[in-house]
Amino acid sequence: MTALDTPNDGGGSITIKWGRSPDEGAGQKTVVGYEILRAGAPEGPFKSVGFASAGQTSYRDPSVKDGEASFYRVVAVTESGERGESAIAGPAVSSQQWFNRDRWNILLISGFLFAAVIYFIERGRRGERPFVRRIAGLDALEEAIGRATEMGRPILFSPGTQDMNDVQTVAAITILAHVARKAAAYDTRLKVPNRFSLVMTTARETVKESCLAAGRPDSYREDDIFYISDEQFGYVAGVSGMIVREQPATCLYLGAFFAESLVLAEMGNSIGAIQIGGTAQPAQLPFFVAACDYTLIGEELFAASAYLSGEPHQLGSLKGQDLGKVLALSGIAAGSLLATFAAFSSWPFLETAAAGLRSFFMNR
């Protein structure tokens, strides 16, 4: 019998191991389980801290304190209540471990992804723009802005219904900077209704800087970036009324949306506006897909934001994450093929390779 600190844990536990009693399954003295006793000294007193069923040969005691010595004894209990005690094991002292050595694969994968992100960021700093696959909704931005310019009608940009602490709103503001720069260059009016005052302030500064970057500071109209209401459907009612009154040629809904997504998209669709929606809320994507001309689905919203920003940090992170996805998908594909071939062949190395790959990615 042994009692040792549980490896690869956060402390506070001792693992006790013992050999099976020879009386397990031996007729009248069949052992039904093992009672685990603990004491602070070898002379006792011992108190029960747990019970293990017959067949088990280990028990983890999660009720110890780090740094305190514990002594253990295992008692085999039979159906008739007879008890057989083991020798005392200990002292065992629990402690926290800095690293979980069973998860070295997580460290390896994380290190690879970290190195990939740093590599692509450095490439971006040197002026190399990484390849990002074409996104239909992103390509349509130029068309949407151009259509509003030709028709002499404004562009409506809604940055979602969440505050600036939501990453989707941050992504929407980044895209807003690009839209505002193009709108200023074409002298097209841009309307940005906001649900929260902090988002409004951020949007105003973003649009103002974009107008300056486009060389058209006179095209900035502060009153076109305004606050409506903190109330969800108060905001929706305000935006819907604005769509009906001002008849924007282009409606852009980018950010975090909830039940209001269908209301806004249907309202824009009813006036014949070209619409681009984008959100990472899975439940709202079907409504944007149904009512908008183009939709940025899930991570496409963040990818579009990173690509339009041109920031090396964002682009490098995007490419590093993409490389991680390629690694994961490659592992899944390779594991599936190996497991399939192993099931229909007599080559043992295929099964070994599949098990090794599964162990690497799933820590089993």
N, C-alpha and C positions, 0 to 999 in steps of 0.2 A: 504494500500500500504506500502511496506517495501523496503528499500535499504540497503543491507548488503555486507560486504566483501565476495567475492566468496570463499567458503571453499575448502580446499585441492588443492590449485593452487600455482603457482609461483609468485603471486602478479600481480599488474597492472590491476585488473578487479573488478567490482562491479556487483552484481546480484540484479536486481529490480524485484519485484513480485507485482501483483495487482489482484483484482477481476474483473471478466468479467463485461462489461457494460450491464445493463438490456436492452439496445437498440440493442444488437446483434440479428439480425433476427427479428426485430420488425417493419417491414413495411418500410415506407418512410425514417425513421431515422436509417436505418440499419447501424451499425458500420462496416467499412471496414478495420480498423486497428487502431493501437495505436502508436503515436509518442512519443518518449522518449526524454525529455528535461533535461539538466544538467546545474547547476550553481555552482559557488564557494562560494556563500552565499545565505541564504534563500530569500533575497530581489532581487536576480537576478544580472545581466541579465541571462536568461535561453537560452541555445542554443540547437538545435536539435543534438542528437548523434546517433539516430537510429530509426528504424521503425519496429513494429511487426505486423504481419497479424492478422486478426480477429480470435478469438479462442485461441490465445496465451495469457498466463498469466504471462510470465516471459521474461526477456531480460538480456543478459550479456553484460555489457559495457566494452570492452577491451582497452579503450583508456585513462584510468585514470593513475595518477602517485601515487606511493606508498607514504603514509604519508600525502597526501593532502585531505582535507575534500571536499566532493561533496554532493550536494543537487539535488534531482530529482523530476520531475513532469511528469505524464503520461497524454497525451491528446488523448481522443477518437475522431476519425475522421469518419464522416458519408459520405455516397455516395454524398450527396449534398454539402459537404464541411463544414458542421457545426462541431464545436469543443466543447468538454466538458473536462474541466481540473480537474485533481484530486488534492487532498491535497499534500503539499510538504512533501517529506520523506528525512530524513537525520539528522545529517551529517553521511555519510558513508566514511570510510577510508580503503583503500586497503592495504594489507601487504602480505609478503611471508609466507608460512607455511613450517615448517621443515619437516612435514610428511604428506603424503596423506593417511588419515585414510580409504579411500575407497579401498585401496590396501593392507590391512593387510594380505590377503592371500599370496601375493608375499613375504612379510616379513617372513611368516611362512614357506613357501616352501624353500626359500633361506636359512633360518636358519637350516632347516632340512638337506639340501644338504651340507651346510658348516660343520655341525656337523658330517655328514657321512664321508666327505673327511678327516677331522681331525682324526676321529676314525680309519680309515683304514691306514692313514699315521703313526699313533702311533703304530698300529699293525705291520706295516712293519719295523719300527725302532726296534721293539723287535725281529725281525728275522722271523716273520710269513709271508710267501709268499702267498698272496691271490690267489684264484682260478681265472684263466682267461681261457675262453673257447678256445679250440684248433682252430687254424687258419691254414687252409691247406697250404697257401702260406708260413707261418712261419715254419711249419714243413718241407716244401720242401727245406728250405735253406741248411740243412745238406746234403740232397741228391744232391743238385746242386753243393755245394762245393766239395763233395766227387767225383762227376762225373768229375769235372775239374782236380782233383788230379789224378784220374785213367788214364785220357787221356793225362796228361802231358801238358795241355793247360791252358791259363790264364783265370781269371775271370774278366769280365767287369762290373764295378759298376758305373752307372750314377746317381748322386744325384739330378737330375732335372735341370730345366733351370731357376730357380729363385735364388736370392741372399740369404744371411743368415738372412735377415729380414722376410723371409717367413717361417712359422711354419712347412710347409711340408719339407723344406730343413733341418730344425733342426731335424725332425724325421728321415729323411734319413741318416743324419750323425750319429745318435745314432745307427741305424741298421748297418751302415758301420763299427762301432767299433766292433760289434759282428762278422761280416763277416771277418774283418781283423784279428781278434784273431784266428778264425778257420783256415783261410788261412795260417797264420803264423805257426800254430801248424802242419799243413799238408805240409808245405813248398810249397804252391801253389802261383803262381804269381797273384797279384791283380792289375788291371789297373783301375784308376779312372780319367777319363777326366772331366774337369770342365769348366763351362761357365764363371764364375766370379772368380777373383783372391782371394777374401776373402773366398769363399767356398773352393778354392784350399788350402789356408793356413790352414783352419780349418780341412780339410780332411787329410792333411799331419800330423798335430799334433795328430789327432785321430788315424790314422793308426800306427804312431810311438809308441804311448802309448799302443796300442793293441798288437803290436809285443813284447814290453817289458813285458806286462802282460802275454803273452803266453810263455815267457822265450826264445824267438827267436829274439833278437834285430838285428841279422845279416840278417834276412829276410826282413827288411825294405829297400825299394828302393825308394828314393825320386823322381827319374825321372819317376816312374810309376804313380805318382799323378801329373797331369800336367794341364796347362791352354790351352784352344784352342782358343776361341773367344767370345767376348761379343755379337756378332751378333747371333741371334737365329738360322738361317739356316746355318751360317758359322760353328757354333758348331755342328749342325746336320750332315753337310757334313764331318766334321773331325771325328766324332764318327763313321759314316757309313763307311768311308774309313778304319778306324782302325779295324772295325769288319771284313771287307772283307780281309784285309791283314793278321791280326793276328789270325783269326779264333778262338775266345774264345769259350770254351766249355760251359760257363755259362754267361748269360747276365742278369743283375739286373737293372731294371729301377724303382727307388723309389724316389718320390718327386713330385714337381709340373711340369707337362708337359702340352703342348698345341698342336698345329698342328703337332709338330714333333713326337708325340707319335706313330702314325701309321708307319711313315718312319723308326724309330729306331726298332720297334717291328718286322716289316716285314723284315728288313735287318738281324736281328738276327735269325729270323725263316728260312730265305733262306739258312743259313749255318748249320742248324740243331742244334743250341745251345738250351740248356734248359733255359727257360726264366721265370723270375718272375717280374711282373710289379705291381706298387702300386702308387696310386695318389688319392687326394681328389677332383680332377677336374671332375665333373660329365660328362662333354661332352667328355672326353678322355677315360673314363673307357671302353666303348664298344670296342675300338681299342685294348686295352690291353687284354680284355677278349677274343677277336677273335684271336689274334696273339701270346699270351703268354701261357705258360703251367699253370701258377698259377697267380692269381691277388689278391692283397690286395685292397679291395673295400672301399673307403672313410675312415671311422674312423678306419678300420682295420690297416691302415698304422700307425696311432698314437698309437693304442693298441699294435701293434707289437713293436713299438719303446719303449713304457713304459715297456713292459714285458721283452724285451731283456736288457734294461738298469739295471733292478733290483733296481732302485732308489725308496726308500719308498715314496717320494713326488709324483713321476709320477704314481706309482702303486696305491697309495691311492687316487689320483685324478681320476684315471681310474675307480676304484671300486665305488667311490662316485658318479660319473656321471652315471655309470650303475644302481646304486640304484635309482637315479633320474628318469631314463628312465623307470624302473620298476614301480615306483610310477605313472608316467604319463600314461603308458599303462594300469595300473590297474584302474586308474580313468576313462579312456576312455571306457574300457570294462564294468566297473560297471555302468557308466552313460548310455551306450547303452542298457544294459540289463534292467535297471530300466525304461528308457523311453519306451522301447518296451513293457514291461509288463504293464506299466501304460496305454498305448494306447489300450490294449486289456482286461483291467480289470476295475472293478468299485471301486477299492480300492484307495481312495484319497491319502493315505500316500505314495504310490509309486510315484505319480506325484510330491508330495512335496519333497520327497527324491531326485528325479531326478533333480528338480529345484535347490535344495540346493547344489547338487554336481556340477551342471553347474555353479552356482554362485561362488562357491569356486574356480574352475579352470579357469573360464573365466571372473571373476570379473563383473558379470552381475546380 
